[in-house]
Each structure stands twice: as structure tokens, then as C-alpha cells.
Amino acid sequence: MAETIRVKSLDPTLRDEVAGMLNGYDFANCLTCGMCTAGCVYSDLHENQDPRKFIRKVALGMREEAEKDPFIWNCTMCERCTVECPMGVNIAALTRSFRGKDDAPGHLQIIADDHIRTGNQMGVDQIDYIETLEWIEELLQEDLKDPTYKIPLDVPNADFMFTFNAREIKHYPSDLQTILNIFHAAKANFTISTKRWDATNICLFTGKEDEFCEISRPLFEEAERLNCKEIIVTECGHAFRSTRVFGRKYWENKIPVRHIVELYADWIRDGVIKLDKTRNTVPVTMHDPCNTVRKEGVYEAQRYVIENAVMDYREMNPNRMYNICCGAGGGALAVAATKGMRMVKAKPKVDQLVATGAKYGCIPCHNCMDQFVDMNKHYKLGMKMMHLSALVEVAMGLVDEADIGTH
């Protein structure tokens, strides 16, 4: 039986209130055509996943129903619905505005608090950070057979300041070692800050705009202090988008923000690094992270790199702007209660992976990587998951294919 909507309970101020939170963005041009729901690959997978119903609740002024709608936190904010919308209504932005009105579930707020307190989302203290860098430095000195090699820390006037995900310090230092190995071979003029280095910002998902600014501003202050020409962000769609969004919206002294795959693409075109794709012989497919591809438009660069790095590249379909979210976006990875739902949402992506017949999955995003590792185990795919940097390192002849870094 259909739910009865009582006119007396509607709040006509809700629409203007939300539009104000979105800096004047008006969603009133929604046609209620349902293309958003048709575009959402999860709308038929579990309950409370219908963007059209949610936006109509807001437009009608159903304040209580909208603010308590499970859709707000079920949505991965991937913007697949927006791609299909004939009016360009950004439901992810709408969702984020409602998130900012409520307490974040799971560990989301804890992550934000840790970042504000320590300068990184993992709460890594300064001593551990420096010791990890020193350990990576020693490993590279051994691999390069060069005891004089040093990671360039706090170097002023560099071409770029390299920023990354705190996971690369706390859990995956080998990923950082791979990247630094590539930078060394490219003779890159770069620096890493000892003060602010974590480019992630969980408030991209919580909707707390004041905390979003409090987390990202010091990173830009550090880039300005070191007078670097641009900020390069590691393979992490969340880190890349949050850094670029802050720079676009809030930083007056515009500092370019680029994804590391864009840097690799330029280096390959300019002959700075030379790749031999015959070194990577195993069939590989590649995921399009929503924050990097659909939201920030970086999709050809990573294809240019992987097509130059591997012999047998196999596209997942659909791809690029029409890619399917992995199911862990919007902060879902940090909410333990969503593990079961995340694996349900992973099924469309699993089907894509299996259809390619690839043995390796290239996942140029840390947030997505953790989801792919979970789905690989849950669905017993037997694949190896890696970042694009690992394939580049092999194609450059810096390591053997058998030693490729996987997750």
C-alpha cells in the first residue's frame, strides 16, 4: 500500500535551506523521470536505494522523512545517477549536504578527529612517520646499490610536492617504495613534506564543511611554504578529489593539483621514462575510480599509461564516465556495519572482472583497492590486485614481473 503524504506535515522551507547549504545549487529542475534510479546499479540490489524517491522527499518538503532516509548513508556518492540525469541534478551533492546535518556513522568521525589532531587520517605520530621514511630509504639504497640515496624532504622550489594516503605509511610502505623508485629513475625534482603529507580528507564524505577545510588547509599552506609548482597526489581517488576540490573552492593562491597517473602519462609522452610492455605479460584489467574518473574527468591518462605498460590490457564494460562504482565509496569502507552490504554492492563489479578473463586487476585508488581485496576473497576470484605504479615499475625494468607488488 502506498504511503500517504499529508500536506500539513510538509515543510516548504526545506528546499531553500538545502539549496543554501549547496551554495545556491537548485535541484528543483528534477523531472521525476527516474533516470537516476535507472542509472544506479544498486537500486535493485538492496532496499532504500532509490535516488528519485529521496530527491522528491526533499523537493516536497518531507523534512523528517528525508533526514531519516537510510539512502543518505547507503548512497556511495558515485554520481552514476547524475551521468544519466537529463537535467544534470547532482544527487551526490544533495546527499552530502544531508550528511553534514547528522552524526557520521561508524569510524568516519573518529577518522576526521584523528586527522585534525595528528595531521593524518591514520593517527600516525611524527616519530613513526620519519622512521618509516628512513626504513624505505634504506631499502631503496640497497636496491639501487647507492648508499647516498636520500628521499628529498622539505626541499624548497621543487617541481612538485608529493602527497599520499596515510595507508602508504601505516599499512603499505611497499607502495610508497615503488613510487619513489619510479621517481628516482625519472630523475624527478620533487619533495615530500615532513609536516603535512596526507592528502585524504574523510569530510569529503561526512559533509562537515568546516572540518573539511580544517583538514585540507594545512596541506596547501605547506605547499606554499615549500614553494612547489604543483601538488601531485598518489593513486587514491578520495585523496585526489578532496585535495583538488579544496584548492578549487578555498585556496586563493591557486596551486595545480594533479593525479600521479597524469604525471606518468606526461613522462611517457616526453620520454622521461621508457616502458617496455613486454615485461608485463599477464592479462590485466583496470578499474575506473569514481572520484578520479567520473567526478574529476581523469580517465584517458590512466589508459595511456596502462596501454604502454602491459601487453594484454582488457577493458571492463561499461567504463570511463559510465563505470560501475566498486561499492565502497562515500565512506562505506569506514563503516564496519556495511561490510555485508559492500559485498552485495560488489557483485556488478565482480561480474565485470570475471567477464574480462584477466588475471590481474589494476586498481588506481587506495579506497577502491581495499574493496577489491575484500571482494577478491569473498567471491574467491583468485586474482591479484595492484596499483598502476606497480605495473609501471615492472615495465621500466626496475623489478621483475614475478616480484610485482600486489595486495
Sequence and secondary structure as in RCSB ss.txt:
>XXXX:A:sequence
MAETIRVKSLDPTLRDEVAGMLNGYDFANCLTCGMCTAGCVYSDLHENQDPRKFIRKVALGMREEAEKDPFIWNC
TMCERCTVECPMGVNIAALTRSFRGKDDAPGHLQIIADDHIRTGNQMGVDQIDYIETLEWIEELLQEDLKDPTYK
IPLDVPNADFMFTFNAREIKHYPSDLQTILNIFHAAKANFTISTKRWDATNICLFTGKEDEFCEISRPLFEEAER
LNCKEIIVTECGHAFRSTRVFGRKYWENKIPVRHIVELYADWIRDGVIKLDKTRNTVPVTMHDPCNTVRKEGVYE
AQRYVIENAVMDYREMNPNRMYNICCGAGGGALAVAATKGMRMVKAKPKVDQLVATGAKYGCIPCHNCMDQFVDM
NKHYKLGMKMMHLSALVEVAMGLVDEADIGTH
>XXXX:A:secstr
      GGG  TTHHHHHHHHTTT   TT    SHHHHH TTTTTSSS  HHHHHHHHHHT HHHHHT THHHH 
    HHHHH TT   HHHHHHHHHTTS   TTHHHHHHHHHHHSSTT   HHHHHHHHHHHHHHHHHHHT TT  
  BS TT SEEEEB THHHHT HHHHHHHHHHHHHTT  EEB SS  B   THHHH  HHHHHHHHHHHHHHHHH
HT SEEEE S HHHHHHHHHHHHHH SS   EEEHHHHHHHHHHHTSS   GGG  S EEE   TTTTTTT   H
HHHHHHHHH S EE  SS GGG    S TTTGGG GGGHHHHHHHTHHHHHHHHHHT SEEE   HHHHHHHHHH
HHHTT   EEE HHHHHHHHTTSS GGG    
